[in-house]
Amino acid sequence: MGQILLFIATFVFNIILWLSPLIGTILFGAIAWKLWMHYIQQDFISGIDYTLLEIIPPRDVLRSPKGMELFFSNALYHKSRKGGVEEFWQGAVWFWFSLEIASIDGQVHFYIRTPTRVKGLIETQMYAQYPQAQIKEVEDYTLAVDKITKDSEYNLWGCEFKLAKPEIFPLKTYVDFGLDKDPKEEFKVDPISGLIELFGSIKKGEQMWVQFVIRPDHVKQYPDKGSWFKTHDWVKEGEVQIMKKLGPYTAVKDEGQRIETRVPTYLDGLIKNATAKKTKIGFETGIRACYVAKRECFDMGSRRSMRLMFRQYAAPNSNELERFNSTQADALSSNLFQSFFMLSPATVIRLSNRMLEEFRERAFYYLPLRHHISGYIPWPFSPFIFPKYFHHHTYILNVEELATLWHFPGQTLKVPTLERIESKEASPPTNLPT
């Protein structure tokens, strides 16, 4: 028996030794390919010029968020085929955009960060839906905040938001609040009002920022089960998630020839909403929020309020946004092995400064190399190789959900610190003398 085991071990060792050059070549080739793609993509990204556009909404917003939904579809959803040279030699990537709401000393502003080459398209499509709006190019408001250190003028708390359930299950949208029916102003219940009121209530020396960083949904792909190279889109992935939900209520009859599914009544709405979400185009989305204040003005109450600013979109039987990756002492409490350790003040400052940098870069895609490498290094070794930082989560929101999260409120919202265009512009009469 011992001789047989020795023979098998010797045989396996010789096979591995014989295949080691091939295995080594494949391994180092894969690493070299990843490094090459990272390098050329970062080089391409460094050549993209971005601009920040402030959108000042009109005095009377008479349209439902459906107008913003059309704006997203027409102006921000870019889809075309990239050739091999463009993608694998030039490092071309898909553009991403950032939809932002910021309050500076209580003054509320709407922004869109965009590559300059599509600035004209964004302006024309915004005017198509909101002719009385005003668009102007402005400086990046985040640049006014210096690096976060223990001696800096500002303190910062930030977090990201992720979906509690698979992305096929939607949030509450403006349709659920009846805004698709264009009710009279006095009957409107606009879910964005709570966020705007919160942002407009802060004092001088405080700032609140939130960004929705998006790119077209076709960029995000999911691996096919049982295949190394095949992938599918979020719509197909959604069907997989729906079938998982229905699995316990599905029975196969007649030797696999007929499938019968009996959906419980309490799941009817969930399945209907998930199916409806697939009918509209989506964007791969990441959400990040920051509360910034001078140290003498930093208010823990304002910080806590920001954590709850998306509660109105929660549908417990469908989906909701939940906070994670917070820059605070218990940031790692979700990890069972790290939940017994509180972060040091120096680490919290490092996380806050990194959150500021990532907000300023609108970073969710094509991330620094450490995000790729650290995934192969387990805790507790990874913190010694890379300082504390978080991995980001992105997910698909369709245009209806995005229009609910980012749109101009109507006149029912009386926030004096939300700037609006007070005068209406009209075309000159056609019968003026020449």
N, C-alpha and C positions, 0 to 999 in steps of 0.2 A: 504493500500500500504506500509506504514511504517513497519507494522508487517511482511509483506512478505519479505521485504529487510532485516529486522533484523534476520528473520529465515534463509535466504540464507547466510548472513554473518556469523551467528553462526555455520551453517552447514559446510561452507568452513573452518572456523577456527578450528573446531573439526577434520576435515579431515587432515588438515596440522599438527595439534598437534599429531594426531594418527600416521601420516607417518613420523614425524620428526626424530624418532630414525633410521628409514630405510634411510632417506635422509642424515642424519648426517653420518651414517656408510658408505654409498656410497661415499660421499664427502671426508671424511677423508681417506677412502681406496684409492681413486684416487690420493690424494695428497701423501700418503705414497708410492704408487707404483711409482710415478714420482720421488720421492726422492730416492727410492731404486735403480731405474734404473740409475739415475744420479750418484749415489755413486759408483755402481759397474762398470759402464763404465769409470768413471774417474780413478778408481783404475786399470782397465785393461790398459787404455791409459798410465798411469804412468809407466807401465812395458814394454812399447814398446821402443826399442832402435832405434834411428834414426841416419843416417849418411848423410853427404853432399858430393856428387860426382861432381867434376868439369869435364866437357866434353870439351876437346880441339879439335875443328873440324880439319879435314885434310886440307891441302893446296888447293887441288882441290876437290870441292864438285860438282860432275858431276851429281848426282841424283836430281830429283825433290823432293819437299816435300812429295811425295808419300812414300818415304823411311821412313820418320819420322812418317807418318800415320801408317805404318805397325809396327813400333817400339811401338807406343802407344797401338795398339791392342794386340800385343803379350806379351809385358812386363808389362803393367800397368793395364790391364783390368782383374781383378780377380773376379771370380764368383763361389761360392759354397754354399751349404746349411748349415746353422748353426742350430744345434739342440737346444732344449729348455734349456738344462742345460748350454750349451755354451753361449747362448745369454742372458738368464734371471737369471743365477746364477753366471757365471763367468764374465758377462758383455762384451763379445767379440764384437768388432766393426770392420767395414770394414776399411782396410788400406786406407790412402790417401797419395798423392804424391804432391810435389811442383816442377813445372818447372820454372826456374828462369833465368833472365838475369840481371847482375849487372855490373855497371861501378864504379871502384874505382880509383879516380884521372884520369879518362879518359881511363883506361884499362878495356876492355870489356870481360866478362866471362859468360859462360853458366854453369848452375848448375841444378842438380836434387837432391832433398831431398827425401830420401826413408827409410823405415824400413830396418834394417840391414839384416833381414832374406830373403829379396828378392833382395839384392844387387847383388848377382851372376847372377840372371836372367836378371836384367837390363843390366849388363855388356855384357853378351853373346848376347842379342838381339840388343844392340847398335853396337857391332862389326859386327853383321850379316848384318846390313844395311850400316854401315860406317867402313869398316875394317881398314882404316888408322887413325881413330880417337884415341885419348888417353884419358883414364879415370883414375882419381886419387882421392883419398879420401882427403878432405881438412877440415880445421877448418871453422866454421860458420863465415862468414864475418860480420854478423850483431853484433857479440859480441864485436867488436872493438868500437862500439858506446855506450857510457854510457847513463844512464838514463837522459831523457830530463828535465831540470829544467831551471829556469831563469838565473842560474849561470853556467850551463854546457858548455862544450867546443863546443858541436854541437847543431845546430838547425835542426828541422825536419818538413817537410810538407809532408802529405800523403793523399791519397784518395783511394776509391774503384771505380770499374766500374761495371755497370749493363747494361742489354739489354734494349733498348728503347721500344721494342715491345715483344709480347709473344715469347718464346724461339724456337718455331717451325719454325719461320722465320729466315733464316740464315744470317750471315755476308758474305761479299765478301771473297772468298777463293782463294787459289793459282790457282784453275781451271779457275776462272774468269780472272786472270792475264796471262793465257796461259802457266803456268809453267808445267802443266801436259803433255804438248807436247814436253818437253825437248828441248827448242830452244837453239841455239848457245849462248854462253856467252854474246856476244855483243848485242844480241837482247832480253835478259832477262829483265823483269821488276819485280823485287822482292819487294813485299810490306814491308818486314821486314827491308829493307835497310834504310828507314827513321829513324826507331827506333835505329838501330845500329849506324848510323851517329850521331844522337843526343847524345847517350850515350858516343860515342867516342870523342865528342867535348868539354866535360867539363874540367875544370882546376883542378890543384892540390888543395886538400882540399875539393873537391866536390865528392858526390857519388849519383848515381841513381840506384834504384832497382825496379824491377817489378817481381811479382810472379803470376803464374797460379796454384792455388791449386785445385786438381782434385781427384775425386773418382768415381767408376763405377756408371753408370746411374741407375741401377736397385735398388739402395738404396733409391732413391728419389721416393716417391709415392704421388699420388693426391687422395683426397677423392672423391668417387662417389657421384654425386648429388642425393639427396633423400635417402641416406643410411648413417648409423652411422659408420659402420665398414669396408665396402668394399672400396677398393682402386684400382687405375689403374696406369699404367706407363706413361712415357712422350710421347710415341708414340701414345697411345690412347688420351692423353690430346691434342696432336698436331692435331689429327683428329677433336676433339671438336672445337679447335680454327679455323681450316680451314672451318668447317661448319658454324661457326659464321660469318666468312668473306663472305661466299657464301650465307648466309641466305637471304639478300635482293634480290638476283638474282635467288632464287629457288621458284618454284611454284608447288603445288600439284594438279594433275589432276585426274579425274575419281574417285571422292570420296575417295581420299587417297590411291588409288591403284598404281598410277604412279607419280614419282617425276621427274620434269624437271628442270635442272639448265642451265642457259645461262650465262657463265662467260664473263664479258667484256674483251676486248682485253688488256686493261692496267693491268688487274689482271693475265693474263696468266703466265707471268714470275714469279710472286709471288707464285702462287699456284704450279707451276712446281718446284721451288726451295724448297718450304716447303715440298713437297712430296719427293723430292730427299734427303732431310736431314734425313728423317726417315729410309733410306735404309742403313745407316752406324751406328755403335755403338757409343754411346755418353758417356760423363763424366759429372757428376755434377761439376760445375766449379765456383770458386770465383776468382776475379782478384783484386790485391792490388798493389799500387805503392807508392814509397817514394823517396823524394829528401832530402838528408842529406848533410849538409855542415858545416864546421867550421863557427862560427858566423861572422868572418871577411870576409869570402868568399861567404856567402849566397847570391845567385843571384836570384832576382825575375823573371828575364827573363827565367832562366832555369826552375823555378817552373812552369811558364806559359806554356813553351814548353811541359812539361810532360803531361799537361792536354789535349793536342791535339795529342798525339803520336799514337793514334789508329784511326785517321780520315780516313786513307787510306782504312780501312775495312768497312766503312759506305756505305750502299746501301739504300738510302732514301725510295725506294719502298719496301724494305725488312726489314732490321734491322741494328742497329748500337750500339756501346758501348758509354755510356755517364757517365760522372763523377758524383759521389755522395759521401756522407760521408767524405767530405774534412775537414781537420784539420785547419780551418781558421775561422775568426770572423763571417762570414755570413753562417756558416755551417748549420744553421737551417732555412735558408730562404725559403726552399721548404715547410715548414709547415706554413699554413696561420696564425695560432694563435701566432707563435713564430717569424714570419718574421720581426716584428717591433723591435726585441731586438737583439743587437749585443753581441756576447760572450765576456766576460772579458779576458784580457791577461792570467790570471791564468787558466781559463777554456781551452783556446787554448793550453797552455802548457800541461795541463792534457790530452787533446785529443791527442796531439802529442806523449806523452809518451806512451799512451795506444796503439796508432797505431804502435809504435816501438815494443811493447810487442807482439801484435797480428801478426805482420810480422814475428817476431822471432819465434813464436810458430806455424806459418802457420795455424792460427786459422780461420776456417770457419764452422767446424762441431763439434758436442758434446761440446757446448759452456758452459761457466760458468753459475751458477745457476741464476744469475741476469738477464740473457737473457730470462729465462723461467718465472721468477716471474714478471718482470716489464711489461710484456705484459698485465697483468691484472690490472695494476695501471695506470690510465689515467694521462695525463698532465693536470694541472700544479703540481700535487702531486708527480709524479715519480722523478723529479730532486731532491727533498728533501730526497728521500729514497735512490736513487742511484746517484752517481756523473755522469756527462755527459758521455755518451758513445753511440755508434751507433749499431743498428741491422744490421747484414750482409744479403746480398742477394746472393743466388746461383741460377744457371740456367744450362740448358743442352747445351753443345757444342759438336758436333760430332767430330770424329777424323780428318776429313778434315779441320774443322775450327781450331782445336787445332794445327794441323801441319802447318797451315798458320801463326798462332800467334807465334809459337816457333819452329824454324828450323834453320839450319845452312845456311848462305848466300853463294852464289857462288863467284867465282873469280871476277865477275863484280863489287863487292863492295870492294873498295880499302881503307879500314880503317886500318892504320898501328897499331892502338892500340888494334885491335882484334887479340888475340893470335891464331895462327894456327900451326899445325904440318908441318914443312918445309921439312922434309925428308920422303921418302917413305920406308916402311919396306917391305922386300921381303923374301920369304922362301929360305933356302939354296938349292943349286942344289942337285939332288938325286944321282949324281955320285961321290960325295966326297969320298975319301978313308976313311975307318973306322980306 
